[in-house]
């Protein structure tokens, strides 16, 4: 039973790493970092600023999930 739990936890950990790498790649792609792009605006914040804040929030969430999974190993 313990081996099965460890393999599931490792699978989730690998998936979280892949998600984090993809998120970073998307963040530094022209999808987000487009020179001079300010629209759409959210709460008077330009696109690059609020998308960066969203990316940071998602990375913090992934770090939290990773730590919770690591505790189960």
N, C-alpha and C positions, 0 to 999 in steps of 0.2 A: 504494500500500500504506500509506503514511504517513497519508493522509487517512482511510482506513478505520479505522486504529488510533486516530486522534484522535476520530473520531465514536463509536467504541465506548467510549473512555475518557470522553468527555463524557456519553454516555448513562448510564454507571455513576455518574458524579459527580452527575448530576441525580437519579438514583434514590437515592443516599445522602443528598442534601439532603432529598428528600421523606420518606425514612425518619426522618431526624433531626427534622423538623418534626412528623411524626405522633407520634413518641415523646414529644416535649415536650408536645404537645397532650393525649395520653393521660395523661401524668404529672400534669398540672394539672387533670384532669377529676375528677369525683366517683368515678371508678373507683378512684383511688389516694388522693386527699385527701378522705376521708370523716371528718368530726369524730367522735371517740370510737371509731373502729374500731381494734381492736388484734388481732383474730383474722383470719387464722391467724397463729400465731407460728412462727418458724423460729429455732432455737438461742436461744430466750428473747428474741428481738428482736421488737418489735411490727411489724405489717403495714406501716405507713407507713415505718418505718426500713429494713427489708430491701428493700422495693420501691424506695425511693429509691436504695439502694446498687446494686440491679440496673439501674436506669435510668442511673445514672452509669457503670457498667461498659459498658452498651450504647452510650452516647454516646462513651466513650473508644474503643471498638472501631470505631464509625463514623468518628471522627476519624482513626484509624490507616488505615482503608481508603481514606478520602478522600485522605490524604497519599500513599499508595502509588499511587493512580490519578493524582494530580496529577503525580507524577514521570514518568509515562509520556507526558505531553503534550508 
